Amino acid sequence: MFTFSFPGRLLAVITLLVLSVGHACARVPDEWKSGAYAYSADNTPLNIILDDFASSFGVEVNLGTLPDSNVTGKLRAESPEAFLNRLALEYRFQWFVYNSTLYVSPQAAQTSQRIEISPEAAPDLKEALRGVGLLEPRFGWGELPDEGVVLVTGPPEYVRQITEFARKSESKPEAEGNKDMMAFPLRYAAVADRTIRYRDQELRVPGVATILNELLGHAGNASSGSQASGQGEDEQVSREQSQSVLNELINRNIPCGTQPWRIAPSAIAIRNCGCRGWQLS
C-alpha cells in the first residue's frame, strides 16, 4: 500500500506558486508531502524502481545515465521524499521535480554554470525561479551583484533549465524597451524659414527645422535656409536640415551600444503647400 505527499522542500515553492499565479509549470501530486512509502524489490534494477515510483504518482521520469544497480529487499520510508533521498544517498544520484517530471541524474554529473545578467536582475531572477517552482534549495546558488553574475550548481538538466529561463527573462525587458517611431505629417507648419515684409521691415518666421534645431541647442543652424535663392534650393536645404534633426532625435533615445539610426533623404517628403508652407511627411 502506498501513500504519498509533497516533498517538504518543494512545499514553500508550490504554496507561493498557487498564491501568485494560481497555476504554472511546476506541479507535483498532493500526496508527496506525508505518509509512508514502501517498495518490495527482488533483484530489481534501480531504473525500474524509479519508473514505478514516478508511475505511482502519475508523473514522467527523466533518467540520466545511472549505473546499473539491482536492489533486493523491502524498502520503507516515512514519506516519498525520504524514500528518494534514501535511494539517492545509497546509489549516489540527484533528483528534482519540475513541470510534472521527476529528473534523476548521477551525482558525478553535477555541473556548475556562470550566468551573466544585468547587475540589478539577480534578486529578481531568484524570486522568479521560486515563483515558477524551479528553484531548489538543495542545489547551489550564488550571486555576484556587482559583476552581474549568478552561479548555479546542480544536476545538468536543472542548470540547463535555469540558464534558459534566465536568458528568456533577460531578453524580454529589452524587447519591451524598444520604442516605436511614429511620423506625423506637417500640414499647417512650414519646414523652411520664411521671410515676410511688413511696413518696410523684413521679418523671419522660423520653420520646423529651425525650431527643432533650437530645441537641440543648435540655434542659428537652420536659419540659413531662409537665405537660399529659389524654391529648389529652399527644398534641398530644408530636406537636409530635417534629416539631420530627425537622426539626432532618434539616436538620443536609443539604448547605448545600439547601432545608430539613419534616415535616408528619400524618406523625407517635402511638398509645397502654398500658403500653408511646407508639408513634411
C-alpha positions in Angstrom: 0.0 0.0 0.0 1.4 3.4 -1.0 0.6 6.8 0.4 2.1 10.0 -1.0 2.7 13.7 -0.3 4.5 16.8 -1.4 8.3 16.8 -0.9 8.9 19.1 2.1 11.5 21.1 0.3 9.1 22.0 -2.5 6.1 22.9 -0.3 7.1 26.5 0.1 7.6 26.9 -3.7 4.3 25.3 -4.5 2.5 27.5 -1.9 4.0 30.6 -3.4 3.1 29.4 -6.9 -0.5 28.9 -6.1 -0.9 32.2 -4.3 0.9 34.3 -7.0 -0.1 32.8 -10.3 -2.8 30.2 -9.5 -1.1 27.5 -11.7 2.2 27.1 -13.5 4.6 24.6 -15.0 5.7 23.0 -11.7 3.0 20.6 -10.5 3.6 17.6 -8.2 0.9 15.4 -6.7 -0.6 16.4 -3.4 0.3 13.0 -1.9 4.0 13.8 -1.9 4.0 15.5 1.5 3.2 12.9 4.1 2.5 9.2 4.5 4.8 6.2 4.4 6.1 4.8 1.1 7.1 1.2 0.7 8.6 -0.9 -2.1 9.4 -4.6 -2.3 12.3 -5.3 -4.6 13.7 -8.6 -5.7 16.9 -8.0 -7.6 15.0 -5.2 -9.3 17.1 -2.7 -11.4 17.2 0.8 -9.9 15.8 2.4 -13.1 12.7 0.1 -12.8 12.2 1.2 -9.2 12.3 4.8 -10.2 10.0 4.2 -13.1 7.5 2.5 -10.8 7.8 5.4 -8.3 7.1 8.0 -11.0 4.2 6.0 -12.4 2.6 5.6 -9.0 2.4 9.4 -8.8 1.4 10.0 -12.4 4.5 11.9 -13.3 7.0 11.5 -16.1 10.6 10.3 -15.3 13.7 11.6 -16.9 16.6 9.3 -16.1 20.2 10.2 -16.7 23.0 7.6 -17.3 22.6 5.9 -13.9 24.9 3.0 -13.2 23.4 -0.5 -13.5 22.3 -1.5 -10.0 19.9 -4.1 -8.7 18.0 -3.7 -5.4 16.7 -6.5 -3.2 14.7 -6.1 0.0 11.7 -4.3 1.4 12.3 -0.5 1.3 10.3 1.7 3.7 10.4 5.4 4.3 8.2 7.9 6.2 7.5 9.8 3.0 8.1 9.6 -0.7 10.7 12.4 -0.4 12.6 10.3 2.3 12.3 7.3 0.0 14.0 9.1 -2.9 16.6 10.6 -0.6 17.5 7.2 0.8 18.0 5.8 -2.7 19.9 8.9 -3.8 22.3 8.5 -0.8 22.9 4.9 -1.4 23.2 4.9 -5.1 24.7 8.4 -5.5 22.2 10.2 -7.7 20.5 13.6 -7.5 16.8 14.3 -8.2 14.3 17.1 -8.5 10.8 17.6 -9.7 9.7 20.2 -12.2 6.8 20.5 -14.7 5.4 17.2 -13.6 8.6 15.4 -14.4 11.0 13.6 -12.0 14.6 14.3 -13.1 17.3 11.9 -11.9 21.0 12.0 -12.8 24.3 10.7 -11.3 25.8 12.8 -8.6 29.1 12.7 -10.5 27.3 14.5 -13.4 26.7 17.6 -11.2 27.8 20.8 -13.0 28.1 24.5 -12.5 27.2 27.4 -14.7 28.1 31.1 -14.7 25.1 33.1 -15.9 25.7 36.7 -16.8 22.8 39.0 -16.3 22.2 42.7 -15.6 23.6 43.7 -12.1 20.1 44.6 -10.7 18.4 41.5 -12.0 19.9 38.8 -9.8 17.4 39.1 -6.9 14.5 39.3 -9.3 15.7 36.2 -11.1 15.9 34.2 -7.9 12.4 35.3 -7.0 11.1 34.5 -10.4 12.6 31.0 -10.3 11.0 30.5 -6.9 7.7 31.7 -8.3 7.6 29.1 -11.1 8.7 26.3 -8.8 12.1 25.7 -10.4 14.5 26.9 -7.7 15.6 24.0 -5.5 17.3 25.0 -2.2 19.3 21.6 -2.1 21.4 22.8 -5.0 23.9 25.6 -5.2 23.1 29.3 -5.9 25.4 32.3 -5.6 25.2 35.9 -6.6 27.8 38.5 -7.6 25.6 41.6 -8.0 28.5 43.9 -8.7 29.6 41.8 -11.6 26.1 40.9 -12.8 26.8 37.2 -12.4 24.8 34.3 -10.9 26.5 30.9 -10.2 24.3 27.8 -10.3 25.3 24.3 -9.3 23.2 21.1 -9.6 22.2 18.4 -12.0 22.8 19.1 -15.7 19.1 19.4 -16.5 18.4 21.7 -13.6 21.3 24.0 -14.5 20.2 24.0 -18.2 16.6 25.0 -17.4 17.7 27.8 -15.1 20.1 29.1 -17.7 17.4 29.0 -20.3 14.9 30.7 -18.0 17.5 33.5 -17.2 18.2 34.2 -20.9 14.5 34.5 -21.6 14.0 36.8 -18.6 16.8 39.0 -19.8 15.7 39.3 -23.4 12.0 40.2 -22.6 12.7 43.6 -20.9 15.0 44.5 -23.8 12.3 43.7 -26.3 9.7 45.7 -24.3 12.1 48.6 -24.1 12.2 49.2 -27.8 10.5 52.3 -29.0 8.3 52.7 -32.0 8.9 55.7 -34.2 5.8 57.5 -35.4 5.7 60.0 -38.2 3.1 62.8 -38.2 2.8 64.9 -41.4 3.1 68.6 -41.0 0.0 70.1 -42.7 -0.1 73.6 -41.2 3.5 74.3 -40.5 6.4 75.4 -42.7 9.6 73.3 -42.7 11.8 76.1 -44.0 12.1 79.6 -42.6 10.1 82.2 -44.4 10.8 85.9 -44.8 7.8 88.3 -44.9 7.7 92.1 -45.4 5.7 94.2 -43.0 5.7 98.0 -43.1 9.2 98.2 -44.7 10.5 95.6 -42.3 11.7 92.1 -43.1 10.5 89.5 -40.5 11.8 85.9 -40.4 9.3 83.3 -39.4 11.2 80.2 -38.2 10.2 76.9 -39.7 10.0 73.5 -38.1 13.7 72.7 -38.9 14.8 75.8 -37.1 12.6 75.2 -34.1 13.9 71.6 -33.7 17.5 72.8 -34.1 16.9 75.3 -31.3 15.4 72.6 -29.1 18.6 70.6 -29.7 20.8 73.5 -28.8 21.8 74.3 -32.4 20.2 77.7 -32.7 21.1 79.5 -35.9 22.0 76.4 -37.9 18.7 76.2 -39.7 18.1 79.9 -40.4 20.5 79.8 -43.4 17.7 78.1 -45.3 15.8 81.4 -45.5 18.7 82.9 -47.5 18.6 80.3 -50.2 17.6 81.6 -53.5 14.8 79.8 -55.3 12.3 77.2 -54.3 14.5 74.3 -55.4 17.4 75.4 -53.1 14.9 76.0 -50.2 13.6 72.5 -50.5 17.1 70.9 -50.6 18.3 72.9 -47.6 15.1 72.1 -45.6 15.4 68.4 -46.6 19.0 68.2 -45.3 18.2 70.1 -42.1 15.2 67.9 -41.3 17.1 64.7 -42.0 19.9 65.8 -39.6 17.5 66.8 -36.9 15.4 63.7 -37.1 18.5 61.5 -37.0 19.7 63.2 -33.9 16.4 63.0 -32.2 16.2 59.3 -32.8 19.7 58.5 -31.7 19.2 60.4 -28.5 16.5 57.9 -27.4 18.0 54.6 -28.4 19.9 52.4 -25.8 23.7 52.7 -25.6 25.5 50.2 -27.8 22.7 50.1 -30.3 23.6 50.7 -33.9 22.7 54.4 -34.7 19.7 55.1 -36.9 20.0 57.0 -40.2 17.1 58.3 -42.2 17.7 58.5 -45.9 16.8 61.7 -47.6 14.3 59.8 -49.7 12.4 59.0 -46.5 11.5 62.7 -46.1 8.9 64.1 -48.3 8.6 67.9 -48.6 5.8 69.3 -50.6 5.0 72.9 -51.3 1.6 73.5 -49.7 1.2 77.1 -50.9 0.1 79.5 -48.1 0.3 76.7 -45.6 4.0 76.4 -46.0 5.8 73.1 -46.4 4.5 69.7 -45.7 6.9 67.2 -44.1 5.8 63.5 -44.1 
